[in-house]
C-alpha cells in the first residue's frame, strides 16, 4: 500500500479508500466491522462515508453507515490510526435530513447541523475531511444529461463564498480538519479556490468524483486542477457500480447485486456502454487478469488520483479489490486501454 499526500494538507492517505455506502442496507453492522478490520490489516487508513448513507437514500436508513463506523470506533479505539471523511448533503428535497422538514442547503445553519449529527453518529469529536456531497447550485449529477450542456441556473443558490465561510467555522472549531468537494465541476473548483485566495475560508483539499474506464470525463479540465492546484481526485465508482466486472452483461441480474435490488444504474445502461465494457473484458481476458482488478489498477495509476474508493458487499469482493494493487499498468497495457477509449469515448459520463 502506498500513501499519498492529500492536497496541501498534512494527511497521507492510502491509495485505496474503503467506501461504506452499502452498510446499513446490503451490509450489516457486523459485516461493516469485518470489512474495516480487514482493510486496516491490508494498510487502508482512509474511510469514506456521508450523512445520507446508506444508499439508496431512505429516511429509515439515513445515517446508518456513520453509526456502524461509530460503533466500530468505540469498540476498537485507535481513532488516530484512521482518516475519516464524511459529507454534507447539498441542496435537495430530502425533508427527513433536517429538523421540521426543512430542505438541505449549503448554508451555515445546515452545515453546522449536519456535522454535529455526523460526529454524534461517528462517536468522534472531529472528522479529518468534510466534503460537500454535491453543489448547492443545480448541475447534472450522477450521469444526468451526459455531456450535453444545458442552462442549469436557478433562481436561488447559496453563494460559494458563504458556504466556504461556514466551513471555515468548522475548521476553526476543530470539528473538521480539512474540507473538500464532491460531484463538482471545473468552474466550481475554480470558484472555491478563488474564494479561499481572497480570504473566505479554507482551501479545498480534494474533489470526489466518479472516474472509471467508461467515464474518464474528469480528465477534461478537472485533472489539470488536480495536478496544478493540488486538489487530488478521490475517485469513486472505479468499477462503474460493478458493471466493469461484467456481471450485468447481456442484461444479467445476479441475485443480491445492487442493480438487481435497486435498479439505480441508468448511468451504465446507456447506448454504447455494453460494447465498451465488452472490449475491456476482452482485454482483461487477453492479459489473464481479473477485470475488476484491471479497472481499479487503471484508476490507481493515474497521477491526478489521490485515492481510489472501493466498495464491497462481500469479503471476497473486498479481497479481490485490494489485490488490484498487485497489478501495474505497463505502458503497453495503457496503450491498449487508450485505444479502446478512443473507440468508445466516455459512454457513461
C-alpha positions as CSV (number, residue, x, y, z in Angstrom):
1,X,0.0,0.0,0.0
2,X,1.3,3.4,-1.0
3,X,0.3,6.6,0.8
4,X,-0.4,9.9,-0.9
5,X,-0.3,13.5,0.4
6,X,-3.9,14.8,0.2
7,X,-3.8,18.3,-1.4
8,X,-1.8,20.7,0.6
9,X,-2.7,19.1,3.9
10,X,-0.6,17.0,6.3
11,X,-2.8,14.0,5.7
12,X,-1.2,11.0,4.0
13,X,-4.0,8.7,2.7
14,X,-3.8,5.2,1.5
15,X,-4.1,4.8,-2.3
16,X,-7.2,2.8,-1.6
17,X,-10.1,4.2,0.4
18,X,-12.7,2.0,2.0
19,X,-16.1,3.1,0.7
20,X,-19.0,2.3,3.0
21,X,-22.3,3.3,1.4
22,X,-23.8,-0.2,1.4
23,X,-23.5,-0.6,5.2
24,X,-27.0,-0.4,6.8
25,X,-28.9,-1.9,3.8
26,X,-26.8,-4.5,1.9
27,X,-24.4,-5.0,4.8
28,X,-25.0,-5.5,8.5
29,X,-23.1,-3.8,11.3
30,X,-21.1,-7.0,11.9
31,X,-20.1,-7.1,8.2
32,X,-19.1,-3.5,8.2
33,X,-16.9,-4.1,11.2
34,X,-15.3,-7.1,9.5
35,X,-14.6,-5.1,6.4
36,X,-13.0,-2.3,8.5
37,X,-10.8,-4.7,10.4
38,X,-9.6,-6.5,7.2
39,X,-9.0,-3.2,5.3
40,X,-6.9,-1.8,8.1
41,X,-4.9,-5.1,8.2
42,X,-4.2,-4.5,4.5
43,X,-2.9,-1.0,5.0
44,X,-6.0,1.1,4.3
45,X,-6.2,4.1,6.6
46,X,-8.9,6.2,4.8
47,X,-12.6,5.6,5.3
48,X,-15.3,7.5,3.3
49,X,-18.9,8.0,4.3
50,X,-21.7,10.6,4.2
51,X,-24.7,11.8,6.2
52,X,-27.1,10.4,3.6
53,X,-25.7,6.8,3.6
54,X,-26.6,4.0,3.2
55,X,-27.5,4.1,-0.5
56,X,-30.2,4.2,-1.9
57,X,-31.1,7.1,0.4
58,X,-34.1,6.5,2.6
59,X,-35.4,8.1,5.8
60,X,-35.4,4.7,7.5
61,X,-31.7,4.0,6.9
62,X,-30.2,7.6,6.8
63,X,-27.1,7.8,8.9
64,X,-26.8,4.1,9.4
65,X,-23.4,3.9,7.8
66,X,-21.9,6.5,10.1
67,X,-23.4,4.7,13.1
68,X,-21.8,1.5,12.0
69,X,-18.4,3.2,11.7
70,X,-19.0,4.9,15.1
71,X,-19.8,1.6,16.9
72,X,-16.6,0.2,15.4
73,X,-14.5,3.1,16.6
74,X,-16.0,2.8,20.1
75,X,-15.2,-0.9,20.2
76,X,-11.8,-0.8,18.7
77,X,-10.4,2.6,19.7
78,X,-7.4,4.0,17.8
79,X,-9.2,7.0,16.3
80,X,-5.8,8.5,15.4
81,X,-5.0,5.5,13.2
82,X,-7.7,6.2,10.7
83,X,-8.6,9.1,8.4
84,X,-12.3,9.7,8.3
85,X,-14.1,11.6,5.6
86,X,-17.8,12.3,5.5
87,X,-20.1,14.6,3.5
88,X,-22.9,17.1,4.0
89,X,-25.8,16.9,1.5
90,X,-26.2,19.7,-1.0
91,X,-29.4,21.3,-2.0
92,X,-32.1,18.6,-2.1
93,X,-35.7,17.9,-1.3
94,X,-35.0,15.2,1.2
95,X,-37.0,16.7,4.1
96,X,-36.0,13.9,6.5
97,X,-32.4,15.1,6.6
98,X,-33.2,18.3,8.6
99,X,-35.5,19.2,11.5
100,X,-39.1,20.2,10.9
101,X,-39.0,19.0,7.3
102,X,-36.6,21.8,6.1
103,X,-34.8,21.2,2.9
104,X,-31.0,20.8,2.9
105,X,-29.0,23.8,1.7
106,X,-25.2,24.5,1.9
107,X,-25.6,27.4,4.3
108,X,-24.2,27.9,7.8
109,X,-27.3,26.6,9.6
110,X,-27.5,23.4,7.6
111,X,-23.7,22.7,7.6
112,X,-23.5,23.2,11.4
113,X,-26.4,20.9,12.0
114,X,-25.2,18.2,9.6
115,X,-21.7,17.9,11.1
116,X,-23.0,17.8,14.6
117,X,-25.2,14.9,13.7
118,X,-22.4,13.1,11.8
119,X,-20.0,13.5,14.7
120,X,-22.6,12.1,17.1
121,X,-23.2,9.1,14.9
122,X,-19.5,8.5,14.3
123,X,-18.7,8.9,18.0
124,X,-15.8,11.2,17.5
125,X,-15.3,14.9,18.0
126,X,-13.7,15.6,14.6
127,X,-13.6,14.4,11.1
128,X,-10.4,14.6,9.0
129,X,-12.1,15.7,5.8
130,X,-15.5,17.2,5.5
131,X,-16.9,17.3,1.9
132,X,-19.8,19.0,0.2
133,X,-21.6,15.9,-1.3
134,X,-22.8,17.9,-4.3
135,X,-23.1,21.6,-5.1
136,X,-25.9,23.9,-3.8
137,X,-26.4,25.1,-7.4
138,X,-28.1,22.9,-9.9
139,X,-25.7,20.9,-12.2
140,X,-26.1,17.5,-13.9
141,X,-25.4,14.8,-11.3
142,X,-24.7,11.0,-11.5
143,X,-24.9,10.8,-15.2
144,X,-27.9,13.1,-15.7
145,X,-27.7,14.9,-19.1
146,X,-24.5,13.2,-20.1
147,X,-22.0,15.6,-21.6
148,X,-24.6,17.9,-23.2
149,X,-24.6,21.4,-21.6
150,X,-27.8,23.0,-20.5
151,X,-28.6,26.2,-18.7
152,X,-28.9,24.8,-15.2
153,X,-29.0,28.2,-13.4
154,X,-31.8,28.5,-10.8
155,X,-33.5,31.4,-9.1
156,X,-31.6,31.0,-5.8
157,X,-28.4,29.2,-4.8
158,X,-26.1,29.6,-1.8
159,X,-23.1,31.7,-2.7
160,X,-19.9,29.7,-2.7
161,X,-18.2,32.3,-0.6
162,X,-20.8,32.0,2.1
163,X,-20.6,28.2,2.0
164,X,-16.8,28.4,2.4
165,X,-17.2,30.8,5.3
166,X,-19.4,28.2,7.1
167,X,-16.8,25.5,6.5
168,X,-14.2,27.9,7.9
169,X,-16.1,27.9,11.2
170,X,-15.9,24.1,11.4
171,X,-12.2,24.1,10.9
172,X,-11.7,26.9,13.4
173,X,-13.8,24.9,16.0
174,X,-11.8,21.7,15.4
175,X,-14.8,19.8,14.1
176,X,-13.2,19.3,10.7
177,X,-9.5,19.3,9.9
178,X,-9.8,19.9,6.2
179,X,-12.6,20.4,3.6
180,X,-13.2,19.0,0.1
181,X,-15.7,18.9,-2.7
182,X,-17.6,16.1,-4.4
183,X,-19.5,15.8,-7.7
184,X,-18.1,19.2,-8.7
185,X,-17.2,20.9,-12.0
186,X,-14.1,22.7,-13.1
187,X,-16.0,26.0,-12.7
188,X,-16.9,25.1,-9.2
189,X,-13.4,24.1,-8.2
190,X,-12.0,27.4,-9.6
191,X,-14.6,29.4,-7.6
192,X,-13.8,27.7,-4.4
193,X,-10.1,28.1,-4.9
194,X,-10.6,31.8,-5.7
195,X,-12.8,32.3,-2.6
196,X,-10.1,30.8,-0.5
197,X,-7.4,33.0,-2.0
198,X,-9.4,36.2,-1.1
199,X,-9.9,35.0,2.4
200,X,-13.4,33.5,2.6
201,X,-12.2,30.2,4.1
202,X,-10.0,27.1,3.9
203,X,-8.5,25.8,0.7
204,X,-10.3,22.7,-0.6
205,X,-8.0,19.7,-0.4
206,X,-9.8,17.2,-2.7
207,X,-12.6,16.5,-5.1
208,X,-14.6,13.3,-5.0
209,X,-16.0,12.5,-8.5
210,X,-16.8,9.4,-10.5
211,X,-13.9,8.1,-12.5
212,X,-13.5,4.8,-14.3
213,X,-12.7,3.2,-17.7
214,X,-16.1,4.1,-19.2
215,X,-16.2,7.6,-17.6
216,X,-12.9,9.5,-17.9
217,X,-14.5,12.9,-18.1
218,X,-12.5,14.0,-15.1
219,X,-9.5,14.2,-17.4
220,X,-11.2,17.0,-19.4
221,X,-10.5,20.1,-17.3
222,X,-10.6,18.8,-13.8
223,X,-7.4,16.7,-14.0
224,X,-5.4,19.9,-14.6
225,X,-6.8,21.4,-11.5
226,X,-5.9,18.3,-9.5
227,X,-2.3,18.4,-10.7
228,X,-1.6,22.2,-10.9
229,X,-3.6,23.2,-7.8
230,X,-3.1,20.1,-5.6
231,X,-6.8,19.3,-5.4
232,X,-6.5,15.5,-5.8
233,X,-9.2,13.2,-7.0
234,X,-10.8,10.8,-4.7
235,X,-12.2,8.6,-7.4
236,X,-15.4,6.8,-6.7
237,X,-17.1,4.1,-8.8
238,X,-13.8,2.6,-10.2
239,X,-15.9,-0.4,-11.2
240,X,-18.8,1.6,-12.5
241,X,-21.1,0.3,-9.9
242,X,-20.0,-3.3,-10.7
243,X,-20.7,-3.0,-14.4
244,X,-16.9,-3.3,-15.3
245,X,-16.9,-6.7,-13.6
246,X,-19.0,-8.0,-16.5
247,X,-21.7,-9.3,-14.1
248,X,-24.5,-7.3,-15.8
249,X,-23.6,-8.0,-19.4
250,X,-26.4,-9.3,-21.6
251,X,-29.0,-7.9,-19.2
252,X,-28.0,-10.3,-16.4
253,X,-29.2,-9.5,-12.9
254,X,-27.3,-11.6,-10.3
255,X,-29.2,-12.2,-7.1
256,X,-28.3,-9.6,-4.4
257,X,-26.4,-7.3,-6.8
258,X,-27.1,-3.6,-6.5
259,X,-28.8,-3.1,-9.9
260,X,-30.8,-6.2,-9.2
261,X,-32.0,-4.9,-5.9
262,X,-32.5,-1.2,-6.7
263,X,-32.4,-0.6,-10.4
264,X,-30.5,2.7,-9.9
265,X,-27.8,2.3,-12.5
266,X,-29.2,4.1,-15.5
267,X,-25.8,5.8,-16.0
268,X,-24.5,2.5,-17.0
269,X,-27.4,1.4,-19.2
270,X,-26.9,4.0,-21.9
271,X,-26.2,3.2,-25.6
272,X,-22.6,2.2,-26.2
273,X,-21.8,1.2,-22.6
274,X,-22.2,-2.6,-23.1
275,X,-20.0,-2.7,-26.2
276,X,-17.3,-0.7,-24.4
277,X,-17.4,-3.0,-21.4
278,X,-17.1,-6.0,-23.7
279,X,-13.9,-4.5,-25.1
280,X,-12.4,-4.0,-21.6
281,X,-13.5,-7.5,-20.6
282,X,-11.7,-8.9,-23.7
283,X,-8.6,-7.0,-22.8
284,X,-8.6,-8.4,-19.2
285,X,-9.0,-12.0,-20.6
286,X,-6.1,-11.5,-23.0
287,X,-3.9,-10.2,-20.2
288,X,-5.0,-13.0,-17.9
289,X,-6.2,-10.7,-15.1
290,X,-9.4,-10.2,-13.2
291,X,-11.4,-7.4,-15.0
292,X,-12.2,-5.8,-11.6
293,X,-8.5,-5.6,-10.8
294,X,-7.6,-4.2,-14.2
295,X,-10.3,-1.5,-13.8
296,X,-9.2,-0.5,-10.3
297,X,-5.5,-0.7,-11.1
298,X,-6.0,1.8,-14.0
299,X,-7.7,4.3,-11.7
300,X,-5.0,3.9,-9.0
301,X,-2.3,4.5,-11.6
302,X,-3.5,8.0,-12.7
303,X,-1.2,10.8,-11.5
304,X,-4.1,13.1,-10.5
305,X,-5.8,10.4,-8.3
306,X,-5.1,10.9,-4.6
307,X,-7.0,7.7,-3.6
308,X,-9.4,5.3,-5.2
309,X,-12.6,4.5,-3.3
310,X,-13.7,0.8,-3.4
311,X,-16.8,-0.7,-2.0
312,X,-17.8,-4.3,-1.5
313,X,-20.7,-6.2,-0.1
314,X,-18.7,-9.4,0.4
315,X,-15.3,-10.2,1.8
316,X,-14.4,-12.0,-1.4
317,X,-15.1,-8.8,-3.3
318,X,-13.0,-6.8,-0.9
319,X,-10.1,-9.1,-1.2
320,X,-10.3,-9.0,-5.0
321,X,-10.4,-5.2,-5.0
322,X,-7.5,-4.8,-2.6
323,X,-5.4,-7.4,-4.6
324,X,-5.7,-5.0,-7.6
325,X,-2.7,-3.3,-6.0
326,X,-0.6,-6.2,-7.3
327,X,-1.3,-5.2,-10.9
328,X,0.7,-2.5,-12.6
329,X,-0.4,-0.7,-15.7
330,X,2.5,-1.2,-18.0
331,X,3.0,1.2,-21.0
332,X,1.7,-1.4,-23.5
333,X,-1.4,-2.1,-21.4
334,X,-2.1,1.7,-21.1
335,X,-1.8,2.0,-24.8
336,X,-4.3,-0.8,-25.4
337,X,-6.7,0.8,-22.8
338,X,-6.4,4.2,-24.6
339,X,-7.1,2.5,-28.0
340,X,-10.4,1.2,-26.5
341,X,-11.1,4.6,-25.0
342,X,-10.6,6.2,-28.4
343,X,-13.2,4.0,-29.9
344,X,-15.6,4.1,-27.0
345,X,-15.1,7.5,-25.6
346,X,-16.8,8.0,-22.2
347,X,-20.1,6.2,-22.9
348,X,-21.2,6.6,-19.2
349,X,-20.4,10.2,-18.2
